[in-house]
């Protein structure tokens, strides 16, 4: 059984993202971030009751194993209905925009939860803070989940770098600099979360999806 949103709904148009890619875009390879964005929409549809468990598992597996955009686009159409005609997609010279809109905050609670995922590490909770937000609210809010996962991966990267750098004298000198940078980035992430915006930490490994 397949459920869709209001006929004619367009996820790209509704979220204010770039126009949907044209047919020639389907053959291009996808990045991990492209897959993650579609996965967020699948999880949101499941949380809203628009998909049953079988439909959720099917679309989640297809999104995670997608190789080209032609594999991801049908999933978005199944979630949001038929796509109206849109202009052909042409990537700009400065780099292509993400074709799949990221989940947005539904209300102020989502924005506060996302900000908390970035700011709780400043209280000394480090990776535990984002993990709490991920487990407590990430299942029902794709927006909080996205920010919590990003903050958790950053804190894990920071802790791993600290352990590795402590082995050498030069590395030990750099540790305070790294942690100061981590504090600044966490604050920036918190502000972006409150502003209903996306945020990606630089130089971050992302083992948690």
RAPE-V694077 format. One record per residue. N is the residue number from 0. PHI is phi in radians with two decimals (999 if undefined). D_LAST is the distance of its C-alpha to the last C-alpha in Angstrom with 2 decimals. Layout:
n=[N:N]
phi=[PHI:PHI]
d_last=[D_LAST:D_LAST]
This chain:
n=[0:1:2:3:4:5:6:7:8:9:10:11:12:13:14:15:16:17:18:19:20:21:22:23:24:25:26:27:28:29:30:31:32:33:34:35:36:37:38:39:40:41:42:43:44:45:46:47:48:49:50:51:52:53:54:55:56:57:58:59:60:61:62:63:64:65:66:67:68:69:70:71:72:73:74:75:76:77:78:79:80:81:82:83:84:85:86:87:88:89:90:91:92:93:94:95:96:97:98:99:100:101:102:103:104:105:106:107:108:109:110:111:112:113:114:115:116:117:118:119:120:121:122:123:124:125:126:127:128:129:130:131:132:133:134:135:136:137:138:139:140:141:142:143:144:145:146:147:148:149:150:151:152:153:154:155:156:157:158:159:160:161:162:163:164:165:166:167:168:169:170:171:172:173:174:175:176:177:178:179:180:181:182:183:184:185:186:187:188:189:190:191:192:193:194:195:196:197:198:199:200:201:202:203:204:205:206:207:208]
phi=[999:-2.06:-1.96:-2.30:-1.36:-0.93:-0.91:1.49:-1.15:-2.21:-1.06:-1.21:-1.23:-1.16:-1.65:1.33:-1.42:-1.14:-0.97:-1.07:-1.17:-1.37:-0.99:-1.17:-1.42:-1.08:-1.48:-1.33:-1.24:-1.68:-1.73:-1.06:-1.19:-1.05:-1.09:-1.07:-1.15:-1.19:-1.03:-1.07:-1.19:-1.12:-1.16:-1.14:-1.12:-1.19:-1.13:-1.46:1.46:-1.48:-2.30:-1.53:-1.10:-1.12:-1.12:-1.08:-1.09:-1.11:-1.23:-1.13:-1.12:-1.13:-1.20:-1.24:-1.80:-1.08:-1.92:-2.28:-1.13:-1.13:-1.43:-1.52:-1.03:-1.07:-1.13:-1.12:-1.16:-1.15:-1.37:-2.06:1.67:-1.13:-1.60:-1.14:-1.11:-2.33:-1.07:-1.04:-1.56:-2.27:-1.02:-1.25:-1.09:-1.38:2.14:-1.39:-1.32:-1.21:-1.39:-1.93:-1.15:-1.33:-1.09:-1.87:-1.21:-1.44:-2.75:-1.12:-1.09:-1.10:-1.15:-1.15:-1.10:-1.14:-1.11:-1.08:-1.06:-1.46:-1.61:-1.02:-1.00:-1.23:-1.51:1.82:-1.36:0.88:-1.25:-1.18:-1.03:-1.06:-1.13:-1.06:-1.15:-1.11:-1.34:-1.40:-2.23:-1.13:-1.25:-1.69:-2.23:-1.04:-1.16:-1.13:-1.04:-1.04:-1.23:-1.15:-1.12:-1.12:-1.15:-1.11:-1.08:-1.15:-1.14:-1.14:-1.11:-1.11:-1.15:-1.12:-1.12:-1.09:-1.11:-1.19:-1.23:-1.16:-1.21:-1.95:-1.16:-1.10:-1.11:-1.10:-1.19:-1.40:-0.98:-1.04:-1.11:-1.10:-1.23:-1.11:-1.07:-1.11:-1.10:-1.07:-1.14:-1.12:-1.14:-1.06:-1.07:-1.09:-1.13:-1.16:-1.11:-1.16:-1.52:1.01:-2.27:-1.53:-2.66:-2.18:-1.25:-1.34:0.90:-2.05:-1.39:-2.22:-1.26:-1.61:-1.88]
d_last=[27.36:25.71:25.48:25.36:25.89:29.30:30.91:30.69:27.73:25.83:22.29:22.89:26.23:25.27:22.61:24.83:22.63:24.29:26.21:24.57:24.89:28.05:28.60:28.72:25.11:23.88:24.44:22.34:19.24:15.82:13.31:9.54:9.87:12.25:10.12:7.41:10.67:12.24:9.60:10.19:13.84:13.78:12.42:15.02:17.69:17.12:17.36:20.48:22.02:22.28:20.68:21.62:19.52:20.69:19.97:16.45:15.69:17.56:15.90:12.33:13.46:15.31:12.61:10.24:13.49:15.11:17.07:19.11:19.27:21.82:19.22:17.15:20.23:21.71:18.74:19.23:22.95:22.64:20.84:23.23:26.40:28.52:28.14:31.35:32.79:31.28:32.33:31.14:28.14:29.07:26.60:28.30:29.59:27.27:24.12:22.62:21.00:17.79:19.25:16.78:17.17:14.43:14.89:17.72:18.99:21.38:23.58:24.31:22.45:19.12:20.10:21.28:18.20:16.02:18.70:18.83:15.23:16.43:19.95:19.79:19.20:22.62:24.24:23.41:20.43:18.18:14.75:16.21:16.69:13.19:12.31:15.38:14.48:11.07:13.12:16.20:15.40:11.78:12.89:15.83:14.83:12.10:13.54:13.21:9.64:8.86:11.21:10.34:6.76:8.71:11.57:10.09:8.89:12.35:14.20:13.00:14.04:17.20:18.09:17.67:19.80:22.32:22.87:23.37:25.62:27.71:29.08:31.23:33.68:32.48:28.86:30.03:31.74:28.60:26.58:28.20:27.60:23.88:23.68:25.86:23.60:20.64:22.73:23.61:20.11:19.06:22.10:21.36:17.86:19.66:22.28:19.97:18.23:21.77:22.78:20.30:18.85:15.66:15.06:13.40:14.45:16.41:16.26:12.82:10.78:6.98:6.38:3.81:0.00]
